[in-house]
Amino acid sequence: MSRTAPDIPTGTLVRDLATDRVGILRDVLDPGDPYGVHPKDGTGRLAFLAPSGGGVEWTTRPEQVVRQQPDQTDVT
């Protein structure tokens, strides 16, 4: 059984099941509403991922993040 993002340490190579992209788990948090426009509306928790070779980070739902298996070498 795969572990999902809340159980995976930051810095771990992971796969985003929503996009099938592979990257490094940077953090899992609730960014909230930084400008205070909708203080009662939260975005919920997001997993922040970065390509292992560098590039633009992306976000996904934590439940879509699983550890990348060692035999899966296709890193995007």
QUICOR-V626264 format. One record per backbone hydrogen bond with DSSP energy under -1.0 kcal/mol. CO is the residue of the C=O (numbers start at 0). NH is the residue of the N-H. Records with the same first field share a line. If there is no record, write none. Layout:
BEGIN
CO->NH, NH
END
This chain:
BEGIN
3->6
4->7
8->11
11->24
12->67
13->22
14->65
15->19
20->15
22->13
23->49
24->10
26->47
28->45
32->35
37->40
45->28
46->59
47->25, 26
48->57
49->23
50->53
57->48
59->46
60->63
61->4, 64
63->16
65->14
68->71
72->74
END
